[in-house]
Amino acid sequence: MFPVGGGWRQTMAWLHTWTGLLAGWLLLVMCITGSAAYYRDEISLWMQPAWHAGVAARATANGQQQAARQALAHLQHTAPQAASWIIDLPQPRKPYTEISWTSARGQELGPGAGRPGGNFESATLDGAGRLLPAARETRGGGFFAVFHFTLHYLPVRWGRWITSIATMVMLVALVSGVITHRRFFADFFTFRPGKGQRSWLDAHNALAVLALPYHAMICYSGLVTLMLLTMPAAVNQLYPDNRGDFVRAALPQAPPLVAASGKPALLADTGPVLEQAYARWDGSLATRLTVQRPNDAAARYIVQRNEAERLSHERQSLVFDGVAGTVIDGGAARSSAAPSSAAASAAAQTRNTLVGLHLGHFADPLLRALLFACGLGACALMGTGVLLWTVKARLRLRPPAGLRLAESLNLVTLAALPAAMAGYFWLNRLLPDDMTRRAAAEIDGFFMLWGVLAVAALAWPSRRMWMVQLLLGAALFAALPVLNLVTAPADAHVALLDIGTGMVAATDAGLLLCGALLGWAGWRLRPRVVAP
C-alpha cells in the first residue's frame, strides 16, 4: 500500500520497491540477453564451426589492404558484371573477410546497407584469401542483441515500446533507490553472509553502489537509442511535412549513386585508396569497402570508417574515384549527421556518443570483459531485488496473494533463462546444416526449452527446482567446449588458437565460466545434512 503520511524517503522507498518489482522480471530478461550481446561477434564465430580451421585475417592496415586485394580478385572472377560489390574488411572481432555482390546490373548497395538478401549473393574468405565453407544459417549472437529490445515474437514496434517503458521504470527505480539510501557509501563495504533477509539487502545495496555509474549509463543510453519512438514531438514539430527529411539529416545515408558510363575501365589499386582513408582518419582502420559500378569508367570506391575505434556511433565514409583512386569533392568525409546548424550537429554528436556507449563497440578485450561483468552485476542487482521482496513477503503473517507467482517468475528469469540460452548453443550444433529455416528453428528451440522450464518453475517453485534448473544450465554450458571439439571439422582443432587470435578458445572459456557460476549457485542450494 502507498505510505500515506510517510516522509520523503519512505515514499521513495515505496516507489523503488514497486517500480523495481513490476518491471524487474522483464528487465532481468533484457539485461541477461543484453549482457550476452557484448560478445555477439564472438558467439557468431563460435556458431560457424566450419570457419574455425581458416587462417585468421589480421585487422591491421596491411592486413586490410591484403584482404581487399584478395576480395577484389575473387569478385573479378566471380561477378565481374555485378552492379555493386561490398567487402567487409577484417576486424579485431571478425577475423575474416565477407564479400557480397548484386546478381544483376541495376541494383545497388550503399555503405550503410545491411547483409545481402534477395538478389544479393555472398561469400567469406579467410586470411589467406581462401573461400571458407558456406555459412550455416544462424542468427548467432545477434539474436540476443535484437531480442533484448524487441522481444522477438512481438511486432517490432510493440516490443520496442514495451522495453522502452521498462527502461523508463528502471530509471525511476535507480533514482528512487539513490534517494532511499541513508548510508550510501557505507553500504558498499557492508555484507553479512548467512543472515537471510539482511544478506539479500546487503548484496542488493553493494551491487547498486559498486556499479551505479554503469547502471545509470546503460539505462539512460538505452532510452536514447529509442528516443525517436518514445519522444517524437520535437521531430514532428521541426519536420511536420516529411519525417523522412529528419531521417536523411540525422541517420547514415549512402552517397548518391552515379549512372554507369558504359565505358570499361580498370579499377585502381585498393591499397593506396585505403592508405588515404587511414591518413584522413588519423590512423583509424576501415570497416567496409563498397565498389559501385565496378569495371566501369564511373566506378566509385566508398570506404567506411571503423566505428569500433571511436566512442561515437557516428558512421563516416569517404568517396573515391574508382579508376583514378583519388578522393572526390575535396575529400570531405560523409558523416551520419548532415546538420544544417551547429546546434543540430551537437545534438547528433550527443546522441551518437550515447548510442556508442550503450553498444560498447569501442571496448578493447579488457574493457569489454569489464562491461560484461558490470552487465552481470546489473542482473544480480535486479535479481537480489526481486528475491528480497519474496523473502520479506514470505515472512509476513499474511503473505500476499501473488507471492507464489513472484517466486515462480524469479525462477523463470534467473535459472530457466540461462539454461535456455545454453540450449540455444546446443541447437546450433545439433540441427542439420541443410535444414530449412534453420536460424528460426534455433530460436524456436530456445523458446521451447525456456517454456518447458518455465512451466516446471510455475508448477513447482521450490528450492529443489532452483537447484535442478541451475545445475542443468551449468551442465549445458560446461559441456559446450566438448561439443565444440566433437562437432567442429577435424582440422579446426589445429587452428583453434589461430583464428581471431584464440577467439574460439576464449569463447569456450567464457562458456565454462558461465557454467561454473551457475554450478556454484546450484551447489549452494543443495540439501543440507543436519548432524544428529
N, C-alpha and C positions, 0 to 999 in steps of 0.2 A: 504493500500500500504506500501511497505517496505520503511523505513525512510532513503532515500538516503542522505548521507552527514550529518546525525544526529550523535550526540555524543554517547558514550558508554551506558549511562543509557537509552537514547531514544531507542537505538537498543534493549537493554534488555527488555524494556517496550513493544516494538512491539512483541518480541519473546514470552514474558509472555502472552500477550493478545491472540495471535493466537494459541499457543500451548494449553492454557487453554480452549479456545473456541472449537477448533476442537475435542479435546478428552474429553471435560468437561461432556457431557451428558452420555457417556459410563462410565466414571469414577464415576459419580454420581450413576449409577446403581450398579457398583461394590462396591462402598463404602456403600451404604444403605444396600444391602444384606450382605456384609461382616461384617458390624456392628451387624446385627441381628445374625450372626454366632457366636458371642461371647457367646450367650445363646443357642447354638444348643442343648445341653443336656436338658436344662430346657424346651425348646419348644417341644422336642421329648417326654418328660414325659407328658407334658400337652396334647399332641395328643394321649396319651394312657389312656383314662378315666377309662377303666376297671381296671387299676392298682392303681388308686388313693385310693382305700379302703384298700390296703395292708399295712402291718406293715413295716415300714421303716427298712432296713438293715443298721447297723451303720458302717461307714467307719473308724473303729479303728482296732488295732491289734487283739483284742479279737473278734470283730465283724467279721473280715475277716476269722479268724480261725473257728468260728462257722459256717459261711456261707459255707466255704469249706467242712466241715464235712457234713453239710446238703445236699450240692450238690452231694458229693460222694455217700451218702446213696441213693439219688434219682437215680443217674446214675447206681448204682449197681443193683437197682431194675428194671430200665427201659431198660438199654442197656449194660448188663454185657459182651457181646461178641463183643462190638464195638472195632474198631482198635484204636481210639483216643477219648479222652474226652477233652472238653475245658470248663473251669469255669472262667467266667469274674466276678471277685470279686467286692463287693460293693465299690463305690467311693463316695466322698462328693457330687458329682452332679449326681450320678447314684445310688440311694438308694435301689438297688435290685441286685439279682444275676442272671446272664444269663448263661445258660449251653447249650452246643451243643455237638453232637457226630456223628460219621460216622455210617451209617446204615448198613455197611458190612465191614468185615475184608479186609485189603489190601489197604485202603485209609487212608491217614494221614493228620493231621493238625499240623503245627508248631506254635510257639508262635506269629509269625508275621502274621498269616493267618487272612483273613477278616471274615465277618459274614458268617454263613453257607448258603449253597445253593446247589442245585442239590441233591447229595446223603447224605447231612447233615441234621440232624433234630435238633430242638432247643426248649427250654422252658425257663420260667422265674420264679424265686422263690422270695418270699418276705422275710422279716427279720425273720419270724417265720418258714421258710422252707416250707411254703405252696405254692403250684403251683398256679401262677397267671393265669388269663384267657389268651388265645392265643392273641398275639399282633395283633392289626389291621394293615393292610398293609398300611404303610405310610412312606415317606422319612423324616418326621419330620423336625427338624431344620437343618439336614444335607443337605436338598435341597438348602437352602440359602448359606451354606458354599461352596458347589460344584458349584452352579450356578455363584457365583461371580468371578470364574476364568475359567469356561468352557463355560458359556453362554448357557448351556443345549442342545438346539436343533442342534447346530452346531457340526460337528465332533470334538472330544475332542482335537485333535492336533491343529485344526484351532482356536478353542475357546481359547486355551492357548496362541497361538501366538498373537491373537488379544489383549487379556488382557495384555500380556507382553509388547507389543508395546505401549498400552495406559499407562501402568505404567511407561515406559521409558519417555514418553511425560510428565507425571506428574512430574517426577524428574527434567526434564528440566524447567518446569513451576515453580517449587519450587525454584530452584537455581536462575533463572532469576528474580523471584519475590523478593528474598532477595537482589539481586544487585540493583534492581529498587528502593527499599525503601531508601529514604533520612532520614526519621525520624523514624527509626526502632522501638525504644523503646517508643518514644512519641506517636506513633500511637496506642500503647497498651492502653493508657489512654484517647484516644480521640474517642468520639462517640457523634454525633449531630443528635438526632432523628428528624423526620419530615422535613428533609431538602432535600428529593428527592434523586437525584444522589449522593450528598455528604454523605447522610446517608448510602447508599449502599456501598460506598467506605470505610467509617469508619468501618462498620461492617466487610467487607472483610479484611481490614488491621488488625483489632483487633483479628479476628479469626485466621489469619495467624500467628501472633506473639504469641498469647496465647498458642497454641499447636504445634508450629513449630517442637520441638523435636519429637513429636508423628508423625507428617506428614512425616518427613524425615525417621523415623524408619520404619513406615508401608510401605512406598514406596520402600525403598531400600531392606528391608527384603522380600517384595513380589517378587522383582526381583530375589533374591537369591533362593527362593523356586522353580523357573522355570529356573534356570541358565543352567541346562544341556540341555534344549531345545534351548535356545537362544544363548548360548555360548559353543558349543560342541567342539571347536577346540582343547582345551587342552586335553580333554578325547580322542579324535580321535588320537592325537599325541602320547599320552602315551600308549594307548591301540589300536593300529592300526588293529590288527588281530581279536580281540574279545572284543567288548564293554561289554559283559557280565561279563568279569573279573573285570571291574570297578564297575559294579553294585554289584557284590558279595563282593567287598572290602569296598565299601562306604555305602551301604544301609543294613538295617536289614536282617539277614539271620537266618533261623531256624537251630537249631543244627542238625547234621546228625542223621538220623533215624537208629535205630538198628533193626535187624531181630528178630522176635519172637522166643523164645526158645522152645515153645510148652509145657513148664512145668508150671503148675498152681502155683500161689503163692499169698499170701495175701499182699495187699498194706500197706505201712507204714502209720501211722497216719500223717495227713497233718499239725497238729498243730506244732510239733517240726520242720518240714520242713520249714514252714513259719517263725517260730521264728529265724531259722538260716539265712534266707534271710534278715529279718529285721535287724539282728545284723550286717551283712556284708554291708548293705546299710545305716548304721548309723541311723536306726530307720525309714527309708522310707518304706511305705507300698508297697504291690504288686498290680498289676492291673489284672493279668491273671495267672491262673494255668492250664497248659496243662498236661494231662496224656497220655503218649504213651504206647501202649501195656498193658492196664490195666489188672490186674489179671494174669499176666504172669511174670515169673522169670526175664525177661529182661525189666520190666516196668521202665519207666523214668518219673520223675516229672520235669517240666520246669516252673520255676517261673519268671515272667516278672515284672520288676520294674515299679512302678507308675511314669509316666512322669510328672504328674501334680505337683509334689513336687520339681521339678527342673526347672531351666530356660532353659536348653538344651533340645532339642527334641530327643536326643540320646536314643535309646532303649537298655536296658541292661537286661540280663536274667541269671539265674543260673540253672544248670542241676543237678538233684539229682537222686540217685538210688531209684527207686520206691518201692523197697522191704526193703532195709536197712535204707532208709531215710538219707543217707549221701551224701555230695557233691562229685561229680565226678571230676576227674582231678585236685585235689588240691583246688577246689573252685574258680578257675579263672572265673570272670564274663565275659560272652559273650557280646560284645558291637556291636552297629550298625556300628561302624567303625573298620575294621580289617586291619590297615595300615601296610605297610612294612617299614615305616620310621617315625621319629618324625615329619618331615615336613608334611607328609600326615595326621598324627594324628591331628596336629594343624589346618590344613585346614578343616578336618572333624568336629572338635570341633567348629570352627568358623561358619561353615555352619549350624550345628545343633543348635547352640545358636541363630543365626539369624532367623531360622525357628521357634524355640520356642518362640522368641519374637513376631513374626507375629501371631502365633496361639493363644498365650495367655493362654495356658493350665495351666501355673504356678500360675495364678492370684487367690487370695482369693476373697470372695464376694465383699469387698470394692474396691479392685484394679480392679476387673472385671467391676464394675459399672463405675469406672473412665475411663477405656479403652473404654467402650461403649459410655460414654459421649464425649470422645475425637473423637471417630468414628463419632458421630453425629456432632461434631464440624467440622470435615473434610467435611462432607456432606454440612454443612452450608457454609463453606468456598467456596466450588465449586459452590454451589447454588447462593450465593451472587455474585460470579464472572460472571456467565452466565447471571444473572439478570441485573447486572451492565452494561454489554455490550448492552443488548437490550434497557435499559433505555437511555443510551447515544446515541444509534443508532436512536431511535425514535425522539430525539431532533434535529437531523440533518435536514438541509434544504432539502436534498435528501436522505431519508432513504435507506439503502442498500436493494437489491432485496431479500436477504434471511432473512429479519427481521421477517416476519410472520412465517416462518419455525422455526427460532430460538425461538420465543415466544411459539410456539406450543410444541417444544421439552422441554422447561423449564417446561411446564405444565405436559407433559408426565412423566418426571422423578421425579419432586418434589411433585406432587399431585396425579397423577394416580397410580404410582408405590406403594406408601404406602397403598392406598386403595385396590389395588390388593393383597398386602401381607396380609392385614386383611381378604380379601376374602378367601385366602388360609386356614386360621384358620377355617373359617366358613365351608368350604368344608370338612375339616377333620371331623367335627361333623355331617354334614348333609348327606353325602354319605353313602349308606348302607355298613355295615361291610363285607358282603359276596359278594360285587361287584367284578367282575373280573377286573384285572389290576387297582385296586383301587388307589394305590400310583400314577400311571401315570395319572389317572383321576383327582386327586387333583391338580397335576402340570399343566395338560392341562387346568383345570378350572381357575387356577391362570393366565395363559397367555391369555385365552379368555377374562376374565374380564379386564385385563390390555389392551388388544387390543381394546375392546369396548370403554374404557375410552380414549385411545389414539386417536381413530377415532374422538371422540367428541372433544378432545383437538385440533386436526388438523383442524377440521371444524370451531370451534368457540373458538379461543384462547383469550377469553375476561376475564375481571376482574370477571364477574359473574360466568364464568366457573371455574375459580380458586376457588371461594368461594364454589361452588357446590361440586367440587371434594374433596376439603379439608374437608368440613363438612361431606361428605359421608364417607371418611376414618375415621374421628373422630367417627361417629356413629357406624361404623362397629367394630372399636377397643373397644369403650366404652361398647358395648353390649356383648363382648366376655365373661367376667366373669359371666354374667347372662346365656349365652348359656352354659357355663361350668356347672353351677349348674343344669340346666334343663336336659342336656343330659348325665351327669355322673350318674353311678349307685347310688341308694338311700343311700347305706351305705358308699359311698365315701365322703359324706359331713361331716360325723362324723370324718373321718380320714384326713380331708383336711389340718389340721395343723400338722399332724404327719409325713406322708411320706416325706422323704427328708427334715425334719425339716422345713416344710412350703414351699417347693419349688413350689408347685402348686399355693398356695395363693400368693407367691411372683411374680410368672409369671402373675397371674391375675392383680396384682398391676402394674406391668410393662406395661401390655397391656392398662390399664386405663390411665397410664401416656402418652403413645403414643397417645391415643385418645384425651387427654387434650391438648397436644402440637398441634395436627392438628386442633382441635376445636378452640384454641386460634388464630391460623393463619387464619382460615376461618372467624372467627368473626371479625378480623381486616379488612377484605376485604368487610364487609357488606356495602350496600349503605348508604351514609351519608345524613342525613336530613338537608337541608340548612334552617336556620331560615329566615322567611320573613323580 
